[in-house]
Amino acid sequence: MNLFSKTISIRWADIDPNFHLRHSVYYDFGTQQRIEILEQSGLTLNIMKEQGFGPVIFREECVFKREIKLSDTITITAKISKLNADASRWTFKHEFFNSSNKLCAVLTLEGGWLDTNLRKLADPTPKIAIDVLNTFPKTIEYTEER
């Protein structure tokens, strides 16, 4: 498995009354993938706890393109589409592809880092967070903000 892509089989519990993937499952899959990537990149929950910071979400949106059904296997990719120069704010883009490699959904998430002791945005960004975010692949439309 590529660190930035994940293949998932759809479970019965993921399906809604219309027999396709529940909208909230897209968000859950994106969250799970991001946490796994951070952990595998060395930015573990224990490190965040020890250093007193964690990710915080400002906005999350999913655009649905094609149905995903119970019998489907999907691959989710994760890339960064926007990053501040100091990595204090970031935008992740997850794309959901079916087994025919057709785009089914795009999940976009804007966030930053929270100082968990002060309960406000972290300033400065912890170095390990900067290092890990800089390892992420970038989207074609990637921008860096100052």
N, C-alpha and C positions, 0 to 999 in steps of 0.2 A: 504494500500500500504506500503510495506517495503520501508524505506527511500532510500535504495540503488537499488531498482528495480522500473521500471515504465512500465506500459502497455499502448500501443498506438494503435489506429486504424489508418490505412493508409488513407490519404485524396487524392482526385482526383489531387490536386495541387502537390502532392508528386511523381507522376508517370511521367516517361519519355516516349519518343516515342516507346520504346520497351515494354511498358506496365508493367514495374516493377519499384521499388523504384529508384528514381534518386540518383546517387552516392553522391551528395552534401547533401542530406537529412540525411544520416547517421551521418555526421559531425554536422549538425544542431541539431539532436536529442541528440547526445552526449553532446554538449555544453549546451543545455537546461537542461538536467538531472543534469549535474555537478553544474550549477548555482542554481538550485532548492535545491540540497543537501546542498550546502554551506549555502544558505539562511536558510533552515530548521535547520541547525546545529548551527546557530547563527553568521555565518560569512557573514553578509549582505553586499550588495553593499554600503550602507551608512557607515558602519564601515570601509570598505576598503577605501572609499573616505576620511573619517575623519582621518584615520591613514596614508593615503598617499601611499597605495600599492594596487596591483592587480595582478591577474594571467597573465602570459605571456607564449605563446606556442613556443616551439623550433621545434617540429616535430609532425606531425599527419599523421597516416596511417590507412587505412581500408582494411581488407582482406575480400573479398566476397566469401561466401561458398554456399549459396542457394538464389534463387530469393525470393524477397518479393513483393507481388502483391497487387493490390487495395483492394481485399476482405480480406486481412490478418489482424490479430491483432498480434502485437509483444510485447514481454517483453524485456526490456533492463536492464542489470545489470551493476553496477559500482563497481570496486574494485581497490585497489592500488597494483601494481606489483613491484614497486621500490620506495624507499624513502630514501633520505639522512638523516643522523642522526639528522641534524638540520632542516630538512623539507624544505630546500631551493630549492631542486630539487625533482621532483616526476614524476612518470609514472602511468597514469590511464589506465585501461583496461575496455572497454565496450563490452559486449557480447549481440548480438541480437538473440533472440529465437522466433520461430514461435509458433502458438498455439499447435503444436504437440511436443513442447519442443525440436525441432531440431535447432542446431546452424546455423544461417544464415550469420552472419558477426562478425568480431572482429575489434573493433576500438581501436587503441593504441595512446596515447597522452603523449608526454614528455613536461614538462614545469617547471616553477619556479615562483618566485615572483618578480615583478617589483616595484621599488620605483618610484611612479608616479610623484614625485617632481623633483628628480634628473635624471629621465629617464634612470636609470641603474638598474642592479639587486639589489634587497633589501639585505642588510647585516646590522644587523642580520635579520633572519626571524621573523616577528611579532608573538608574543606568541599565539594569537588567531588562527593564521593559523596552527601552530604546533599542538595545542590542537584539532582542527577540523580534520586535516589530520590523526591524530592518532586514530580517531573514525572510520575511514573507514575500511571495511573488506579488508582482504588481499587475493591475489590470492595464489594458491598452490605454484607457483614458486616465491613468494615474496622474495625480497632481500633488505637488508638495506645497504646503502653505507656509508662509513666514509669520 
